[in-house]
Amino acid sequence: MSFSAKSIYNWYRNAIRNPKYRWWIILGTLGYLVSPIDIVPDFLPIIGQVDDLTVLTLLISEVSQLLTERVKTRKAQINNDAANPNSDNTVEVDAVSVK
């Protein structure tokens, strides 16, 4: 079994999209960023920060995609509710003239 950057990226993307593991992956990623134990130690100039920036970029891009999808689905749901006036949310009222 060979590990490549593409296979790790696919695993990360699939894991963060799973609602059961989403918060564990986010917390693990943030823990990796603040941890002194890295793939490339941070005390090495420039190279030490590249792996942290890569992981941070991956986390931000995946979380922003998740939020974008959530906003789109919520907006579509609101539009569907507005397009269907006979939905369960409407209340019928009999008008009475008051004089």
N, CA, C and O of each residue as an XYZ file, in Angstrom:
396
protein
N       0.846     -1.176      0.000
C       0.000      0.000      0.000
C       0.890      1.236      0.000
O       1.678      1.454      0.920
N       0.749      2.027     -1.033
C       1.588      3.218     -1.126
C       0.790      4.441     -0.696
O      -0.383      4.591     -1.037
N       1.439      5.295      0.046
C       0.822      6.533      0.481
C       1.303      7.656     -0.424
O       2.501      7.831     -0.646
N       0.370      8.390     -0.927
C       0.710      9.548     -1.737
C      -0.060     10.750     -1.197
O      -0.973     10.605     -0.383
N       0.315     11.913     -1.651
C      -0.372     13.126     -1.213
C      -1.841     13.075     -1.636
O      -2.709     13.541     -0.897
N      -2.127     12.521     -2.802
C      -3.503     12.434     -3.293
C      -4.339     11.507     -2.413
O      -5.491     11.821     -2.114
N      -3.781     10.370     -1.992
C      -4.546      9.445     -1.152
C      -4.815     10.051      0.233
O      -5.892      9.860      0.796
N      -3.851     10.768      0.768
C      -4.048     11.424      2.070
C      -5.089     12.531      1.938
O      -5.937     12.691      2.816
N      -5.032     13.295      0.850
C      -6.015     14.350      0.609
C      -7.420     13.752      0.488
O      -8.364     14.275      1.080
N      -7.565     12.671     -0.266
C      -8.881     12.034     -0.422
C      -9.397     11.502      0.910
O     -10.585     11.632      1.205
N      -8.524     10.908      1.715
C      -8.943     10.409      3.025
C      -9.422     11.567      3.905
O     -10.469     11.481      4.547
N      -8.645     12.641      3.924
C      -8.986     13.801      4.758
C     -10.318     14.387      4.317
O     -11.169     14.699      5.150
N     -10.501     14.536      3.020
C     -11.729     15.128      2.493
C     -12.939     14.255      2.814
O     -13.982     14.773      3.214
N     -12.816     12.955      2.648
C     -13.930     12.053      2.959
C     -14.215     12.025      4.455
O     -15.374     11.967      4.864
N     -13.177     12.066      5.267
C     -13.370     12.014      6.718
C     -14.030     13.287      7.239
O     -14.884     13.216      8.123
N     -13.657     14.438      6.715
C     -14.233     15.690      7.218
C     -15.666     15.870      6.716
O     -16.431     16.615      7.328
N     -16.045     15.219      5.637
C     -17.417     15.299      5.138
C     -18.347     14.336      5.867
O     -19.565     14.426      5.718
N     -17.800     13.434      6.637
C     -18.615     12.512      7.426
C     -18.997     13.215      8.730
O     -18.120     13.550      9.526
N     -20.299     13.445      8.959
C     -20.697     14.195     10.162
C     -20.274     13.531     11.466
O     -20.106     14.208     12.480
N     -20.100     12.216     11.448
C     -19.714     11.498     12.662
C     -18.288     11.839     13.098
O     -17.999     11.888     14.294
N     -17.404     12.074     12.139
C     -15.993     12.307     12.448
C     -15.547     13.745     12.218
O     -14.386     14.068     12.470
N     -16.432     14.611     11.750
C     -16.054     15.963     11.346
C     -15.331     16.724     12.450
O     -14.250     17.264     12.216
N     -15.910     16.776     13.651
C     -15.295     17.564     14.723
C     -13.996     16.945     15.210
O     -13.089     17.662     15.632
N     -13.893     15.615     15.155
C     -12.634     14.973     15.546
C     -11.519     15.335     14.569
O     -10.385     15.581     14.978
N     -11.844     15.366     13.283
C     -10.835     15.721     12.280
C     -10.423     17.186     12.439
O      -9.236     17.504     12.367
N     -11.380     18.069     12.652
C     -11.062     19.491     12.824
C     -10.208     19.698     14.072
O      -9.209     20.416     14.032
N     -10.600     19.071     15.176
C      -9.811     19.206     16.411
C      -8.425     18.579     16.264
O      -7.442     19.120     16.771
N      -8.344     17.449     15.578
C      -7.047     16.811     15.340
C      -6.140     17.677     14.478
O      -4.935     17.761     14.717
N      -6.723     18.316     13.481
C      -5.941     19.201     12.622
C      -5.431     20.410     13.405
O      -4.269     20.794     13.276
N      -6.299     21.001     14.213
C      -5.859     22.143     15.029
C      -4.805     21.706     16.051
O      -3.864     22.449     16.330
N      -4.965     20.503     16.606
C      -3.955     19.982     17.523
C      -2.612     19.773     16.836
O      -1.562     20.040     17.420
N      -2.649     19.296     15.595
C      -1.413     19.115     14.825
C      -0.719     20.454     14.591
O       0.507     20.548     14.633
N      -1.520     21.482     14.345
C      -0.927     22.788     14.054
C      -0.222     23.387     15.265
O       0.795     24.061     15.106
N      -0.737     23.157     16.473
C      -0.109     23.728     17.664
C       0.895     22.779     18.308
O       1.648     23.182     19.195
N       0.911     21.536     17.873
C       1.811     20.548     18.450
C       3.247     20.764     17.973
O       3.473     21.123     16.818
N       4.216     20.547     18.864
C       5.611     20.649     18.435
C       6.059     19.430     17.621
O       7.124     19.455     17.005
N       5.256     18.373     17.618
C       5.591     17.166     16.852
C       4.957     17.299     15.476
O       3.733     17.274     15.355
N       5.770     17.438     14.442
C       5.320     17.619     13.076
C       6.041     16.641     12.163
O       6.986     15.962     12.564
N       5.567     16.590     10.921
C       6.285     15.814      9.908
C       7.641     16.461      9.669
O       8.667     15.783      9.620
N       7.630     17.767      9.524
C       8.870     18.542      9.415
C       8.883     19.504     10.593
O       7.987     20.341     10.700
N       9.868     19.413     11.478
C       9.890     20.269     12.673
C       9.895     21.756     12.323
O      10.491     22.182     11.333
N       9.215     22.525     13.163
C       9.050     23.954     12.905
C      10.339     24.757     13.105
O      10.434     25.889     12.631
N      11.313     24.201     13.788
C      12.531     24.979     14.006
C      13.387     25.073     12.743
O      14.327     25.866     12.698
N      13.078     24.278     11.718
C      13.769     24.423     10.439
C      13.162     25.612      9.694
O      11.947     25.663      9.505
N      13.981     26.557      9.273
C      13.418     27.748      8.637
C      12.690     27.399      7.327
O      13.134     26.542      6.563
N      11.620     28.050      7.101
C      10.747     27.982      5.927
C      10.159     26.585      5.728
O       8.937     26.445      5.677
N      10.976     25.570      5.617
C      10.485     24.217      5.365
C       9.613     23.739      6.529
O       8.644     23.011      6.313
N       9.939     24.131      7.730
C       9.169     23.726      8.901
C       7.759     24.292      8.925
O       6.842     23.677      9.469
N       7.596     25.456      8.339
C       6.267     26.061      8.315
C       5.446     25.639      7.100
O       4.231     25.835      7.097
N       6.061     25.069      6.076
C       5.342     24.686      4.862
C       4.314     23.605      5.151
O       3.195     23.683      4.644
N       4.656     22.594      5.951
C       3.674     21.537      6.233
C       2.508     22.073      7.055
O       1.363     21.672      6.846
N       2.797     22.983      7.994
C       1.711     23.585      8.772
C       0.803     24.433      7.883
O      -0.419     24.373      8.023
N       1.366     25.208      6.986
C       0.561     26.024      6.085
C      -0.262     25.155      5.134
O      -1.394     25.501      4.793
N       0.303     24.038      4.711
C      -0.432     23.124      3.838
C      -1.625     22.538      4.561
O      -2.726     22.505      4.010
N      -1.430     22.079      5.772
C      -2.523     21.503      6.561
C      -3.564     22.570      6.882
O      -4.763     22.299      6.816
N      -3.125     23.773      7.226
C      -4.058     24.860      7.524
C      -4.872     25.239      6.287
O      -6.074     25.484      6.388
N      -4.227     25.289      5.127
C      -4.931     25.591      3.878
C      -5.960     24.515      3.569
O      -7.075     24.829      3.152
N      -5.608     23.272      3.763
C      -6.526     22.162      3.529
C      -7.730     22.259      4.462
O      -8.867     22.076      4.025
N      -7.495     22.540      5.727
C      -8.586     22.672      6.695
C      -9.516     23.830      6.333
O     -10.736     23.669      6.339
N      -8.959     24.975      6.024
C      -9.779     26.142      5.695
C     -10.578     25.901      4.422
O     -11.753     26.263      4.358
N      -9.971     25.302      3.416
C     -10.696     25.078      2.161
C     -11.841     24.079      2.347
O     -12.925     24.281      1.798
N     -11.622     23.023      3.100
C     -12.677     22.026      3.297
C     -13.816     22.571      4.161
O     -14.987     22.331      3.867
N     -13.482     23.295      5.211
C     -14.526     23.867      6.067
C     -15.317     24.923      5.306
O     -16.534     25.014      5.467
N     -14.647     25.723      4.482
C     -15.374     26.735      3.701
C     -16.281     26.073      2.668
O     -17.372     26.579      2.405
N     -15.863     24.961      2.079
C     -16.730     24.238      1.144
C     -17.942     23.670      1.864
O     -19.054     23.717      1.338
N     -17.740     23.136      3.051
C     -18.868     22.613      3.825
C     -19.862     23.721      4.160
O     -21.072     23.531      4.040
N     -19.352     24.871      4.577
C     -20.235     25.994      4.911
C     -20.967     26.519      3.682
O     -22.141     26.878      3.768
N     -20.288     26.566      2.548
C     -20.920     27.016      1.311
C     -22.047     26.080      0.904
O     -23.122     26.528      0.508
N     -21.799     24.776      1.003
C     -22.844     23.800      0.675
C     -24.026     23.920      1.621
O     -25.175     23.812      1.194
N     -23.757     24.141      2.897
C     -24.835     24.277      3.876
C     -25.686     25.513      3.591
O     -26.913     25.459      3.685
N     -25.038     26.625      3.242
C     -25.773     27.850      2.927
C     -26.616     27.647      1.673
O     -27.762     28.095      1.626
N     -26.073     26.984      0.661
C     -26.824     26.740     -0.569
C     -28.035     25.849     -0.321
O     -29.112     26.119     -0.851
N     -27.881     24.800      0.470
C     -29.019     23.919      0.734
C     -30.078     24.632      1.572
O     -31.274     24.440      1.354
N     -29.650     25.441      2.517
C     -30.622     26.194      3.327
C     -31.365     27.215      2.468
O     -32.575     27.389      2.616
N     -30.649     27.884      1.576
C     -31.275     28.855      0.688
C     -32.259     28.153     -0.256
O     -33.347     28.671     -0.505
N     -31.893     26.998     -0.774
C     -32.795     26.246     -1.647
C     -34.027     25.789     -0.877
O     -35.131     25.793     -1.422
N     -33.856     25.399      0.369
C     -34.988     24.972      1.191
C     -35.933     26.151      1.456
O     -37.152     25.986      1.416
N     -35.385     27.317      1.722
C     -36.211     28.500      1.950
C     -36.963     28.867      0.675
O     -38.141     29.220      0.729
N     -36.287     28.785     -0.473
C     -36.940     29.082     -1.744
C     -38.050     28.078     -2.038
O     -39.097     28.456     -2.564
N     -37.840     26.816     -1.710
C     -38.876     25.805     -1.922
C     -40.069     26.053     -1.012
O     -41.215     25.877     -1.425
N     -39.808     26.456      0.216
C     -40.905     26.755      1.138
C     -41.702     27.970      0.664
O     -42.924     28.006      0.803
N     -41.012     28.961      0.106
C     -41.697     30.149     -0.390
C     -42.474     29.847     -1.670
O     -43.514     30.456     -1.921
N     -41.982     28.921     -2.474
C     -42.650     28.569     -3.729
C     -43.891     27.717     -3.497
O     -44.780     27.689     -4.348
N     -43.971     27.030     -2.376
C     -45.118     26.185     -2.052
C     -45.954     26.853     -0.965
O     -45.735     26.598      0.219
N     -46.906     27.703     -1.345
C     -47.684     28.402     -0.324
C     -48.628     27.484      0.444
O     -49.108     27.868      1.511
N     -48.903     26.316     -0.048
C     -49.804     25.383      0.634
C     -49.046     24.402      1.521
O     -49.524     23.298      1.781
N     -47.907     24.789      1.967
C     -47.125     23.895      2.821
C     -47.707     23.868      4.233
O     -48.671     24.577      4.523
N     -47.139     23.073      5.085
C     -47.637     22.904      6.454
C     -47.444     24.152      7.313
O     -48.030     24.242      8.392
N     -46.660     25.091      6.874
C     -46.365     26.276      7.673
C     -47.424     27.368      7.540
O     -47.416     28.324      8.314
N     -48.332     27.245      6.577
C     -49.325     28.297      6.378
C     -50.499     28.109      7.327
O     -50.842     26.991      7.711
N     -51.097     29.222      7.691
C     -52.242     29.223      8.592
C     -53.408     29.869      7.851
O     -53.282     30.979      7.335
N     -54.526     29.182      7.800
C     -55.708     29.738      7.140
C     -56.538     30.492      8.169
O     -56.766     30.007      9.277
N     -56.988     31.691      7.788
C     -57.739     32.559      8.682
C     -58.995     33.022      7.958
O     -58.937     33.398      6.787
N     -60.133     32.996      8.653
C     -61.361     33.520      8.096
C     -61.454     35.007      8.446
O     -61.343     35.396      9.608
N     -61.659     35.821      7.417
C     -61.744     37.259      7.621
C     -63.157     37.641      8.053
O     -64.138     37.155      7.490
N     -63.253     38.507      9.047
C     -64.542     38.974      9.568
C     -64.525     40.490      9.541
O     -63.555     41.114      9.970
N     -65.589     41.076      9.041
C     -65.687     42.513      8.981
C     -66.057     43.069     10.342
O     -66.998     42.585     10.972
N     -65.334     44.078     10.805
C     -65.599     44.692     12.079
C     -66.053     46.129     11.824
O     -65.350     46.904     11.175
N     -67.271     46.489     12.358
C     -67.788     47.849     12.196
C     -68.161     48.443     13.505
O     -68.615     49.586     13.557
